[in-house]
Amino acid sequence: MIDLPGLTYRKPIGATLSTDNAAKLKEMAKNSGQPQTRILDQAVDELYQKEIETMENAPKHKGIAISIANNKGGVGKTTSAAAFADLLSKRGKRVLLIDADPQGNLSGRFGFSTSDPQPNYFGALIEDRMSDGEHQPLEYYIQHLDEFPRIDIIISDLRLDGTYNQLSSDSINSAIMFKGIVQEARKLDKYDYILIDARPALNNEVGSAFIGSDYVIIPIEAAYDSVIGANSMVAFMTKSRALNEGLKLLGVFFNKVVDRTTSFHELLPMVKGHWDEALFDTKIPRAQDVVNAENAGAPVTYKYPRCKASKAYSKLIDEVVNRLEKD
């Protein structure tokens, strides 16, 4: 065969189609009076336009929901939630924080004071969603932060305890409450991550947070009570999977570590053996800068970005993101 410049050898159309589709194409060409190539061009163009529309209408943000929890209080879950949000935002991600702890400490990390209660706090959102009739849009309860343009927060305070007490009498709403709120947040298509600061407990509210989450991260201290609390939390997660089969333990990490203490080195082999691959490599050191940042009402990674704890949190968030990408 002679090769001519600008011309490409083309196989017969039937050679690239199944026998059935080649016959259908031939019949369509006969009925319409159009060449088979034109019919194929039109079909490909229609499929391409549908693909473009599908991509344009697809959510731009996954809204990965992560609960940060431990049955034991004082292990640094709120400090960690604030640091995670700050670091993820610095990586260009949009984050929605949900302060689900009536102590309201996460809200305080972003400038909200319990002495100045707001009407659009988390408890009001729950009560609104439990009531009949029209509901306020979710955006009404979301606070935007001038200093953190990629972070939004649903704040909390001690009034949330009363709301939780009301919720405890309604087991169905209690179970699915967080799931509904997370779904609403995802529909906004604004957030890459939804971080939930759960209260230190094993109760309906925490179970509801797990039912609404994709993952759980558990901070622990180098203390037996903290490790036992984490074990209880994982057992509680197993119960929550009855209503959320996709719930996964993303990982466990040591917080407030003093490397030279005997307790840390005694617990480390036991924790490694028990948690296996769930244990993150990065350990967050105990640091005065963390306390100073808490007192200043700011994430430590924002207030003291070069301190040891902030550098460790930066390594930890890299591990978190890597695990999410591999999952």
ABEGO torsion letter per residue (X at the ends): XBBBBGBBBBBBAAAABBAAAAAAAAAAAAAAGBBAAAAAAAAAAAAAAAAAAAAAABBABAGBBBBBBBABBGAGAAAAAAAAAAAAAAAGBBBBBBBABAAGAAAAAAGBBAABBBABBAAAAAAAAABBEBBBBAAAABBBBAABAABBBBBBBAAAAAAAAAAAABAAAAAAAAAAAAAAAAAAGABABBBBBBBBBBBAAAAAAAAABABBBBBBBBBAAAAAAAAAAAAAAAAAAAABAABBBAEBBBBGBBAABAAAAAAAAAAAAAAEAABBABBBBBBAAAAAAAAAGBBAAAABAABAAAAAAAAAAAAAAAAAAAX
